[in-house]
Amino acid sequence: MEATLHVMPYGAGWDVIHEGSRYAESHHATLDEAIAAGTRRARLTKVELLVHGSNGEVSARSMPA
């Protein structure tokens, strides 16, 4: 099973990144785009998705269905 996915602010946009990974899986201009991409990936890989706000704190979480 893969590590938890995170949506995190990065630069002028938002990254989708696996916990413990050095590099983002994808980068998005908006938070909504990043959440959509992260949700799709989390469902496919059956992992939890954590969404971090611009302050870095977890603002939402989604468990695999």
C-alpha positions as a Markdown table, in Angstrom:
| # | Residue | x | y | z |
|---|---|---|---|---|
| 1 | Met | 0.0 | 0.0 | 0.0 |
| 2 | Glu | 1.3 | 3.4 | -0.9 |
| 3 | Ala | 1.8 | 6.3 | 1.5 |
| 4 | Thr | -0.8 | 8.9 | 2.3 |
| 5 | Leu | -1.3 | 11.6 | -0.3 |
| 6 | His | -1.1 | 15.3 | 0.6 |
| 7 | Val | -2.3 | 18.4 | -1.1 |
| 8 | Met | 0.1 | 21.2 | -0.1 |
| 9 | Pro | 0.8 | 24.8 | -1.1 |
| 10 | Tyr | 3.9 | 25.2 | -3.1 |
| 11 | Gly | 5.1 | 28.3 | -4.8 |
| 12 | Ala | 2.2 | 30.0 | -6.6 |
| 13 | Gly | 0.2 | 26.8 | -6.7 |
| 14 | Trp | -0.6 | 23.5 | -5.1 |
| 15 | Asp | 1.2 | 20.1 | -5.1 |
| 16 | Val | -0.1 | 16.6 | -4.8 |
| 17 | Ile | 2.6 | 14.6 | -3.0 |
| 18 | His | 3.0 | 11.2 | -1.4 |
| 19 | Glu | 4.0 | 11.3 | 2.2 |
| 20 | Gly | 7.8 | 10.8 | 2.5 |
| 21 | Ser | 8.3 | 11.6 | -1.2 |
| 22 | Arg | 10.9 | 14.1 | -2.3 |
| 23 | Tyr | 9.0 | 15.2 | -5.4 |
| 24 | Ala | 5.4 | 16.1 | -6.1 |
| 25 | Glu | 3.3 | 13.8 | -8.2 |
| 26 | Ser | 1.6 | 16.8 | -9.8 |
| 27 | His | 1.4 | 20.6 | -9.5 |
| 28 | His | -1.8 | 22.7 | -10.0 |
| 29 | Ala | -2.6 | 26.3 | -10.3 |
| 30 | Thr | -5.6 | 26.2 | -8.0 |
| 31 | Leu | -6.5 | 24.3 | -4.8 |
| 32 | Asp | -9.6 | 22.9 | -6.4 |
| 33 | Glu | -7.6 | 21.4 | -9.3 |
| 34 | Ala | -5.2 | 19.9 | -6.8 |
| 35 | Ile | -8.0 | 18.4 | -4.6 |
| 36 | Ala | -9.6 | 16.9 | -7.7 |
| 37 | Ala | -6.4 | 15.3 | -8.9 |
| 38 | Gly | -5.5 | 14.1 | -5.4 |
| 39 | Thr | -8.9 | 12.6 | -4.8 |
| 40 | Arg | -8.8 | 10.7 | -8.1 |
| 41 | Arg | -5.3 | 9.3 | -7.3 |
| 42 | Ala | -6.2 | 8.5 | -3.7 |
| 43 | Arg | -9.3 | 6.5 | -4.8 |
| 44 | Leu | -7.2 | 4.6 | -7.4 |
| 45 | Thr | -4.5 | 3.7 | -4.9 |
| 46 | Lys | -6.9 | 3.4 | -1.9 |
| 47 | Val | -5.0 | 5.7 | 0.3 |
| 48 | Glu | -6.0 | 8.6 | 2.6 |
| 49 | Leu | -5.8 | 12.2 | 1.2 |
| 50 | Leu | -4.9 | 15.1 | 3.5 |
| 51 | Val | -5.5 | 18.6 | 2.3 |
| 52 | His | -3.3 | 21.3 | 3.9 |
| 53 | Gly | -4.4 | 25.0 | 4.0 |
| 54 | Ser | -2.1 | 27.8 | 3.0 |
| 55 | Asn | -0.9 | 27.8 | 6.7 |
| 56 | Gly | 0.3 | 24.2 | 6.3 |
| 57 | Glu | -2.2 | 22.8 | 8.7 |
| 58 | Val | -4.6 | 19.9 | 7.7 |
| 59 | Ser | -7.9 | 21.4 | 6.7 |
| 60 | Ala | -9.6 | 18.3 | 5.3 |
| 61 | Arg | -9.1 | 14.6 | 5.1 |
| 62 | Ser | -10.6 | 11.9 | 2.9 |
| 63 | Met | -10.4 | 8.2 | 3.6 |
| 64 | Pro | -10.4 | 5.6 | 0.7 |
| 65 | Ala | -13.7 | 4.2 | -0.2 |
